[in-house]
Amino acid sequence: MKIVSWNVNGLRSLGKNGYWEDFLKKTKPDIFCLQETKASPEQLSETFLSPAGYSAFFSSSKVRKGYSGVALYSKVEPLKVIYGMGIEEFDQEGRVIGAEFDDFWLLNVYFPNAGQGPHRLDYKLRFYDAFLDFAEHLRKKKPVIFCGDVNTAHEEIDLARPKQNEHTTGFLEEERAWIDEVVNAGYVDSFRHFHPNTKEAYSYWDMQTRARDRNVGWRIDYFFVANEFMKRVKGADILPEIYGSDHCPVTITLS
């Protein structure tokens, strides 16, 4: 089973230039999770609402249209789908959608960006803490995999210019400390598990500076897998050859 996660920076924009078809053809996912869809279902064409062979589920922002949002597509019908964490403050932006399968939970998350000032950093850190509590609650029933745009690079190896970004959101000490908490709670960064020393492996590049052309990037998109489920994970990758967003897809393969 192949699961793919991708921050698409606007789902409707993938309809241009064949990006959507190219993504599906090259990745051939059994399940795929999208973040920053920037659309509610009534704004989407059939191309995105019901691609052949997939059931589709959406969580959209209640704050404003064209903002945030996540989607989950699956060839395997979930036992249950959940929308949000049950906390209104964090659910109104459409950042979490989850699916229960026979032997694991899959949570697709678009974690907040803290670039708009101190109030958003506070929001992001509180969202982080609430989400880990939420995941741990579900984990009591069965193992949890969570994926998405975490909006933080964990270690210096995970971004091209760590020293220059020590005081930049996305690489702040307090943001990185939360990923330490995730790891200490027993979740495995699947890409680093299979590629512990791989450098210059990024999933996001700033478009304004054409950073992708020079591979001046950040690895901020992840699959975290509960320790007890790692025996089922056979590989994890980043797919920089797929275009259509300022992020590229990341994947895991399960036995």
C-alpha atoms as one frame of an Amber mdcrd trajectory, in Angstrom:
protein
   0.000   0.000   0.000   1.368   3.378  -1.036   0.332   6.516   0.861   1.228
   9.963  -0.454   1.052  13.359   1.253   1.279  16.696  -0.559   0.742  20.339
   0.285  -0.766  21.454  -3.015  -0.976  25.203  -2.285  -4.396  25.353  -3.931
  -6.109  22.209  -5.222  -7.896  23.890  -8.110  -4.601  25.173  -9.532  -3.518
  21.560 -10.128  -6.051  21.392 -12.942  -3.747  23.614 -14.998  -0.856  22.310
 -17.084  -1.700  18.662 -16.377  -0.280  18.679 -12.835  -3.160  16.611 -11.374
  -2.965  13.895 -13.998   0.820  13.841 -13.800   0.700  13.456 -10.016  -1.715
  10.514 -10.129   0.108   8.823 -13.010   3.555   9.073 -11.429   2.664   8.255
  -7.823  -0.171   5.701  -8.281  -1.242   6.076  -4.630  -3.629   3.790  -2.803
  -4.315   6.647  -0.397  -3.295  10.268  -0.753  -3.576  13.213   1.600  -3.565
  16.834   0.462  -3.037  19.972   2.507  -3.702  23.652   1.836  -6.443  22.773
  -0.628  -7.880  26.309  -0.385 -11.295  25.083  -1.496 -14.539  23.645  -0.185
 -16.232  20.774  -2.074 -18.814  23.038  -3.750 -15.942  24.933  -5.386 -14.404
  21.811  -6.913 -15.016  20.130 -10.248 -15.689  16.411 -10.632 -12.011  15.978
 -11.496 -11.157  16.622  -7.864 -14.363  15.475  -6.192 -14.366  11.921  -7.490
 -11.243  10.725  -9.308 -11.781   7.218 -10.646 -11.321   4.531  -8.012 -11.128
   6.820  -4.971 -13.477   7.858  -2.204 -12.832  11.497  -1.318 -13.236  13.368
   1.962 -12.737  17.088   2.625 -12.371  19.441   5.570 -12.535  23.131   4.713
 -11.955  26.391   6.530 -14.978  27.914   8.264 -13.049  31.147   8.784 -12.825
  32.216   5.163 -12.989  30.687   1.712  -9.811  29.950  -0.191  -7.806  29.329
   2.985  -6.230  26.223   4.535  -8.193  22.963   4.055  -7.297  19.285   3.774
  -8.495  16.345   1.681  -8.091  12.581   1.888  -8.589  10.186  -1.040  -8.603
   6.420  -0.616  -9.103   3.334  -2.749  -9.777   1.442   0.496 -13.049   2.525
   2.099 -12.299   3.778   5.631 -14.127   2.298   8.579 -14.627   5.820   9.892
 -13.696   9.381   8.925 -13.178  12.153  11.464 -13.061  15.884  10.838 -11.022
  17.961  13.271  -9.945  17.254  16.835 -13.165  18.265  18.567 -11.690  21.621
  19.634 -13.497  24.500  17.936 -10.561  26.911  18.100  -8.406  24.501  16.101
 -11.081  22.909  13.927 -12.476  26.074  12.331  -9.572  26.379   9.881 -10.036
  22.910   8.349  -6.650  21.487   9.297  -7.300  17.875  10.325  -9.008  14.933
   8.677  -8.549  11.350   9.783  -9.462   7.901   8.526  -9.664   4.668  10.488
  -8.620   1.512   8.659  -8.520  -2.094   9.850  -5.208  -1.866  11.659  -4.233
   1.833  11.842  -5.419   5.416  11.970  -4.236   7.832   9.281  -4.339  11.520
  10.192  -3.818  14.162   7.519  -2.831  17.494   9.026  -2.009  20.978   7.791
  -0.235  22.410  10.820  -0.373  26.198  11.263   2.286  28.529   9.915   3.545
  31.055  12.479   4.756  33.644  10.009   2.066  36.226  10.804   3.435  37.209
  14.199   3.637  36.172  17.880  -0.101  35.410  18.171   0.172  32.803  15.425
   3.272  31.258  16.964   1.290  30.850  20.172  -1.586  29.341  18.182   0.768
  26.983  16.376   2.403  25.730  19.573  -0.966  25.184  21.264  -2.225  23.394
  18.148   0.875  21.173  18.282   0.209  20.197  21.888  -3.491  19.573  21.318
  -2.767  17.461  18.263  -0.283  15.195  20.026  -2.809  14.615  22.828  -5.440
  13.835  20.183  -3.182  11.383  18.344  -2.233   9.647  21.587  -5.906   9.226
  22.459  -6.579   7.503  19.129  -3.428   5.430  19.535  -4.962   3.690  22.557
  -7.258   1.933  20.072  -4.818   1.222  17.236  -1.508   2.592  15.825  -1.434
   6.091  14.369   0.248   7.391  11.238   0.106  11.140  10.777   1.272  13.036
   7.742   1.231  16.503   6.317   2.854  19.883   6.311   4.241  20.279   9.838
   5.668  23.710   8.964   8.837  23.028  10.966  12.210  21.597   9.967  13.461
  19.332  12.741  17.253  19.290  12.474  19.946  21.287  10.667  20.129  18.599
   7.980  16.493  19.371   7.142  17.054  22.798   5.625  19.615  24.336   3.327
  20.556  27.302   5.509  20.119  26.432   9.180  22.365  29.126  10.646  20.635
  31.912   8.747  17.216  30.654   9.908  17.806  30.096  13.626  15.429  32.956
  14.423  12.977  32.261  11.602   9.632  30.599  12.191   9.771  27.044  10.991
  13.141  26.515  12.657  12.659  28.121  16.053  13.889  26.217  19.068  10.400
  25.906  20.563   8.941  24.605  17.283  11.685  22.010  16.888  11.261  20.984
  20.534   7.736  19.800  19.743   9.058  17.390  17.107  11.411  16.097  19.807
   8.295  15.463  21.913   6.688  13.561  19.053   9.760  11.351  18.708   9.967
  10.834  22.470   6.302   9.796  22.460   7.229   6.934  20.155   6.624   8.235
  16.636   9.216   7.653  13.923  10.144  10.188  11.254   9.837   7.641   8.465
  12.018   9.445   5.922  14.907   9.817   8.368  14.476   6.190   9.430  15.265
   5.024   5.894  17.574   7.909   4.926  19.370   8.902   8.150  22.239  10.802
   6.533  20.727  12.026   3.284  21.401  15.733   2.780  19.727  18.241   0.476
  16.447  16.306   0.629  13.729  18.950   0.860   9.976  19.164   0.362   9.411
  22.934   0.256  11.060  25.823  -1.610  10.275  29.534  -1.637   8.745  30.384
  -5.004   9.499  34.111  -4.965  13.255  33.536  -4.909  13.111  30.570  -7.321
  14.740  28.547  -4.567  13.715  25.231  -6.116  15.980  25.843  -9.083  18.908
  25.986  -6.655  17.495  23.427  -4.185  17.591  25.923  -1.326  14.811  24.225
   0.548  13.276  22.930   3.746  12.028  19.463   4.732   8.808  20.319   6.549
   6.483  17.592   5.214   6.496  14.293   7.086   5.054  10.873   7.735   5.307
  10.090  11.443   4.533   6.459  12.273   3.851   4.966  15.694   6.771   2.771
  16.736   4.616  -0.317  17.028   3.603  -0.033  13.365   7.043   0.570  11.854
   7.471  -3.119  11.031   4.823  -2.569   8.358   6.651   0.370   6.735   8.874
  -0.750   3.857  10.066   2.594   2.555   9.703   6.380   2.623  10.577   8.914
  -0.039  10.419  12.511  -1.213   9.364  13.182  -4.821  10.946  16.478  -5.961
  10.372  15.608  -9.607   6.636  16.281  -9.195   5.626  19.901  -9.744   2.484
  21.951  -9.264   3.115  23.494  -5.830   5.832  25.101  -3.720   5.944  21.724
  -1.944   6.542  18.283  -3.427   4.874  15.022  -2.355   6.263  12.688   0.305
   5.417   8.988   0.511   5.485   5.824   2.574   4.965   2.238   1.445   3.329
  -0.330   3.737   3.491  -4.088   3.446
